[in-house]
Amino acid sequence: MSFQKLNKRITMTIKNHKQNEISDASESSEQNEETSFARRELEILEKACDTNDGLEMQKEVTKCVMELMDVFGKQGHSGFSASYVVNLFKNLVEGKPLSPLTGDEDEWGEPLDWGRNGAVVQQNRRYSALFRENRDNSTAHCVDDIVFSDNGGVTWFTSGAKAQKYRKPIKFPWMPPKEPRYVYIKYTKEVPAGETCDEFIDITDDENEQRILREKFRSEVDGSCL
């Protein structure tokens, strides 16, 4: 190899090494900025805690989140891959499938004899909120796709009995909804606080009735800051 070719190769190697150093430094700087931002935001939450128990819990959560931030930062994602990884991770930790459910037999768990009227019930292995009865996909239903509020939207709950009138048949392939359907209800008879009943009217489109229920609920909760 001639001296000129050797010198050119050495020069290119040094140039590439410097570019890698600049790239590494840039990634490290971005990682530090993201970590610092996360730390500052979490510290704001800690300062907002008004009890020792709440503060101790928040500190533990801060530790957990910062560990995740550290791992995420070291992976060196671009803008696209970062959002993609975050979206996949969010769905997985929430127990949601990443692709449509097929309804195939291998997706269903062992039959359990605790359905209505002696029906055999199976839970979906890929999405724990999905069930079917008597090995029949036409009976498939999701238990958390509809939520109800009987106090104007202050709190929400699920109810299989109430959801019957709102459910639509599930057809496979099927993906769980990104959010549940929110239904505001008002009971048509007196119901003791903390209890529920199946005699109600739908007030989802009546904001005035929702406001009245919220105010009633808040007045009944002593010292509530809801």
N, C-alpha and C positions, 0 to 999 in steps of 0.2 A: 504493500500500500504506500503511495507517495505521501510525502510530508504534507502537501496541500490538502489531500483528501482526509488525512488523519486530523489535521488542524480544523477542517470544516466540520468533521464529525464531532470533535470535542466541543466546538463552539455551539453546535446544535443541541448537544446534550446539556450544556450549561444553560442555554436559553430555555429549553423545555423544563429543566429543574426549577428555574426562577419562576416560570409561568405556573408551575404546580404549587410553588410556595405562595404565590400571590393568590391563587385559587383557594388553597387551604386556609390562608389567612382571612380571605373574604368569607368563606363558609363559617370559620370559627367566630368571626365578628357577628355574623347574622345569628348564629346559635346563641352567643352571649346576649345579644339584644332580646331575643325571644325569651330566654331564661330570666333575664332581668325584668322584662315586662310581666311575665307570669308571677314572679316573686312579689313585685309591687302590688299587683292586683289582689293576690292572696293575702298580703299583709293588710290591705284595706278591709278585707272581710274579717280578719282577726281583730282589728281595732274596733269594728262595729259590734263585736260580741259583748253582751251586757251581763253575762254570767260566767263564772269560772268553768262550769261544766261545758258551756257552749264554746268557750275559748279553747279548752283542751281538745274538744272534738275537732274544732276547726284546724288546730295545729296538726293533728294527726292526718286530716284530709290534705292539708298543705303539703305535708311530707310525701304522701302518696302521689299527689299531682306532680310535684317537682321530680319525683323519680321517673314518672312517665315522660315528662318534658325532657329530661336528660337523655333517655333512650331515643325519643323521637328526634331530638336535635342531632344526635350522633349518626343518625341514618342519612343525613345530608339530602333531604328531599328538595325538589324544585317546587314551584308553585302548584303545578298540576299534580305531581305525585303526592304532595303533602295533603291536598284536599281529598284525593282519592283514598289514601291510607286512613285519614280521619273518618271518612264516611264509612269505609268497611269496618273499622274498629268500633265505631259507634253502633252500627247494626249488630255486630257480633256480641258486644257486651250487653246489648238489650235483648239478646236471644232471637234476633230476627234473621230469616234466611237471606242469602245474597242473590239467589235466583229463584224463579217461580217454583212453587210446590207443584208436583205432578199428580198427587193423589194415588200414586202406585202403592201396591201392597207393602213394599219394604219401607215406606215412609211412616207406616202406622205401628204403634206399640202393641203390647199384649192386650187382649180383650179383658175388660173388667166388668163384673156384673153389678154395677151400681147406677145404671141408667134409669130413666123414668119408665114406669110400667114394666120393669124387668128387662129393659133393653141392654144389650151388650155395648159398652162404650170403649172406644179406642182414642188415645191421644196421639197427635202427630209428633213424630220424633224430631222433625226439623223446626216445628213451631209449636211450642207447648200450649198456646192459647187456642189451638184448633182441635176440635173433636168430631167424631162421627159415631153413629149408632148402627149396630147390627151389620157391620162391615159394608155399609152402603154409603158411597161418596155423596149421594144426593142429600144425605142428612148432615153433611159437614157444616159446622158452624163455629164461628170465632166468639170466644167469651169476653173479649175486651175491646171489640171494635165499636161498641156503643156504650157511652157513659152518661149518667144522669145526674142532675143537680135538682134538689128540692128546696134549695135556699138561695136561688137567684145566681148561682155560679160561684158561691164562696167555696163549697166543697163538692167533690164528684165521687160517684160510686158506680159499680157495675151491678147489673141485675138481669139474670137470665130470663125471669118471668116477664119483666117489663120489655126486654129487648125483642121478644117474640114478634110483636107487631111491626118492628122496624127492620128486621133482618130480611136480606135478600139471598136467594140461593147462591151458593158458592160453586163456580164452575172452574175446573182445572184445565190448564195451568192457572195458578192463582198466586198473587202476592199480597201479603198483609198491607192494609192501608198505612200510609205514613203517620196519620193521626186518626184517633177515633172520632166517631160522630158524636157531637155534644148535643144532648137533649135536655132542655129545661122543662121541669114538670111542676104542677101544682095539684096537691091532693084535693079531692072533692069531699073529703070528710076529715074530721079532726084526728090528727095522728100525734101520739105522745112524742116529745122531743127525743131524737136519737133513733126513732123507729121509722119504718116505712110501710107502705101498703100498695096494692095494685089498682087502687081506684084513684085515677088522676087524669088531668088534661094536659095536653102539650102546649106550653107557652113559649116555645123557642122563638117565635116571631113577635112576641109581645114584651118589649123592653120595659114598659111601665109595670107590668105584673112582676117581672124579674126584679126590678128595683124595690118594689114593695116587700117581696120575700127576703131580699138582702137586708133591708132595714129591720124587718121583724126578727130575723135570725140574730143580727148584731145586738139588738135590744135585749134578747134573751140570754146572751152570753155575757156574763158578768166580767167586766174588765177586758173584754176582747178588743184586740187591735187589728182584727181582720179587715 
